[in-house]
Amino acid sequence: MKLSLFQYLLRMGDTTLVLSQRLSECCGHGPALEEDLALTNVSLDLLGQARLWLTLAGEVEGRGRDEDQLAYLRDAPDYRNYLLVEHPNGHYGDVIARQFFFDAWHYFLLQALCVSSDERVAAIAEKSLKEVTYHVRRSSDLMVRLGDGTPESHARMQASVQAFWPYVGELFADDETTSDLAGRKVTISHAALWPDWLAHVRQILAEATLTPPDPDEANHPAYRGGTVGRHTEALGFVLAQMQHLQRTYPGASW
């Protein structure tokens, strides 16, 4: 169980960390000041959650690595984040569509983790859920506003939904790690999250006058592999930027 828990904690920590880094790239580039600040706050929320997950991962591993070492001193093949979050930002509609799909999944997963048999996991989930409840409300609202906006914003959002849809299947794929932990009540089978997630997504897309893609299109194996270290080239660029200072000045502190 120790190895499975360590891998799962890395998965949670890496995913929130990489998405936080992606969102930080938007700082100063939001379409309005209020939205710019809101997106930056979401990035900071995710960074705080990543620290909690990676700190616990280091404790479970028992090799003396803290959250900073796990974040800054691992290469791309050692990262366990989902491919969805490492995808380049693109235009603002892309950022919101990616965030919406992730937020909805994140919300339902954290709800399940709040009753984890591991009290440490449950505590992190409970704290994070308060923030993610706002995240999913915000991204859902923006999907409706952009999808049901101008003809151009509608077309862009529809294209964004189609572009990111193939990546969502990985979020619900179970493997030895999730199966082992689900059997011990540490987490839930990720496949069990799909019905609630799909229902919420369809509801919001309907309000946004957007057409939901075929659910089967979310199950393409070519869009999976992040949880076992098979990433797109995009992650390498994300980590190069994020880890630059620590790699250049090892052990630097201030």
N, C-alpha and C positions, 0 to 999 in steps of 0.2 A: 504493500500500500504506500510506503514512503516514496518510492520512485514515481508511482502514479500521481500522488499528491503534489510532488515537486514539479512534475511536468505540467500538471493542470494549473498550478499557481503561476508558472512561467507563462503559460498560455494566456491567462487572464492579465497578468502584469505586462507582458509584451504587447498585447493587443491594445490595451488602454494607453500605453506609453507611445506606441507608434502613431496611433490616431491623434493623441495630444500633440505630437510633433508635427503631424500633417496640418492640424488646425492652426498651430502657431504660425505657419507660413502665411496664413490669411490675415494676421494681425496688421492693421493699418490699411487693409485693402477691402474692407467691407463696403457694401453699397450705401450704408448709412451709419452714422456714428453710433447710434444705439445698437445696431446689429453687429457692428465691429466689436464693441465691448462685450456683447452677449456671447459671441463666438469665442472670444478670448477667454472669457470666464469658463466656458465649457471645456476649453483646452486645459485650463488650470485644474478644473475638477477632475478630469481624466488623469492628469499628471499626479495629483494627490492619491487617486485610487491605485495608480500603477506603483507608487511608492509602498503602499500598504501590501499589495500582492507580492511584490518582489522582496520586501523585507521578510515576509513570512516564508517565501520560497527559500531565502538564504538560511533561515532558521531550520527549516525542515531538511535542507540539504546537509547542514552540519559541517560545512567546509570553511566556515569563516567569511563567506562572501556576503557583503551587505547589498542594499538596493543599488548603490552607485556602481559597485563593481559589476553587478549583473547587467546593469543598463549600459555601461560604457566600455566594458572589457570583453564583450562577446561579439563575434562576427555574425554576419547574416545567417549562415547555416545553423547557428546555435539559437536563433530566435524562433519562437513558437507562436507568433501572432497569425491571425487569420489574414488571408490575402486581401480581403475587402479593404482593410484599413490602410494598407500600404499603397493603394492605388493613387496615382497623382491627382491633385486637386481638380485640374481642369477649370472650367468656368464656375461661377457661384452656384448655378443650378446643380452641377455635379457634386459640389461639396455638400449641399443640402440633401440631395437624394441618397448619397452614401451615408450621411449622418442619420437620416430617417430610418433606413433599413437597419443600421447598427443599433440605434437607440431603442427601437421596438424590441429587438432581440435581447439587448442588454437588460432592459426593464423586466421582461418575463424571466430571464435567467436569474437575476438578482432576487426576485421574489422567491424563487425556489431555493436559492442558496441561503436565504434568511432562516430557514429551518434545517440547515445542514447539521449532520451529526457531529461535525467538527466545530466546536464553539468559536474558534479563531476565524474560520471561514464565514460563519454566520455573522459574526460581529462586523467584519469588513463589508459583507453584503448589505447588512442593515444600514450602516453608515452611508454606503455608496448609493443605495436605493433612493434616499432622500434627494440626492443631486440628480440622479438619472430620471426621476419622475418629472422633474422640470425639463430635462433634456428632451425627452420624448414628446412632451407637450409642445415644446418650442418647435422642434423639427417637423412635427405633424402639422402645426399651424402654418409654417412656412411652405410646406408642400402644397397645402390648399391655396394659399395666397398666390404662389407662383404658377401652379397648375391651372388655376381658374382666373388667371390674370389676362395679360394681353395675348394675342395670337402667337407672338414670338416667344413669350415666356412659357406658354403652354407647350409649344413645339419643342423647346429646349428641355423642359422637364420630362416630357415623354421620352425623348432620346436618352436622357440621363437614367431614367428608370430602366429602360431596356439595356443600357450599357452595364449597369451594376447588378442587374438581376442574376446573371450566371454565377456571381461570386457569393450569393447569400446561401447557397446550398451547403457550403462548407461549415457554416455556423451551426447547422443541424445534423451534421454527420457524427455518428458515434464511432469510437475506436476502442482499443483495449484500455486506454486511460479513462475515458468517460464511463465505459461499461464497468470497470473495476470499482470506480468511486461511486457510481450509481448503486451498485450492489451493496455498498457499505453505507448508503444514505448520505454520503458526503456531498454529492451533487445529484442532479436529476439527469435522466437520459435526455440528451439534447434534441433527439428526434421528437420527444414529447412536447417540445416548445413550439413546434411548427404550426399546429392548428390555431392556437391563440395568436401567434405572430401573423399568420396569413390572414386571419379574420380582421385584425386591426389594420393591416396594410391595405387590404381590399376596401375597407370602410373609408380610410383616408384618401385613397386614390379615387374612389367614387366621388367624394366631396370635391376633389381637385379636378374633376372631369378628365382624369387620366385613365388609360386602359391598362388593366393589370396584365402582365405577361403570363404566358402559360406556366403553371407551377413546374411542369416537367423540365422547363428550360433552366431551372435552378439546380439541376442535378448532374451537370456535365462534369466528369472527372478531371477535365483539363483545367478547371478553375479551383482546384484543391491542392493541398500540399504544404501550406504554411505551418500547420501544427507539427509537421515532421521535418521542418527545415528546408523545404523546397519552395523558394520564393521567386518573385519576379525580380528583374534587375532594379526595379524602383526602390526596393528596400535598401540596397547597397548605397544609393545616393542619400536616402534619409539618414542612415546611420553615419555616413561620412560627415554629414553636416552636424548631426547631434553629438557625435563622439570626438569631433575635431580637437577641442581644447584639451580634453583628458588624454587623448593619444599624443598630442604635441608636448604637453607638460605633465607627464605621468605623476599621479599622486598630488597634483597641485590642490591647494586649499586656500580659502580666504574667508 
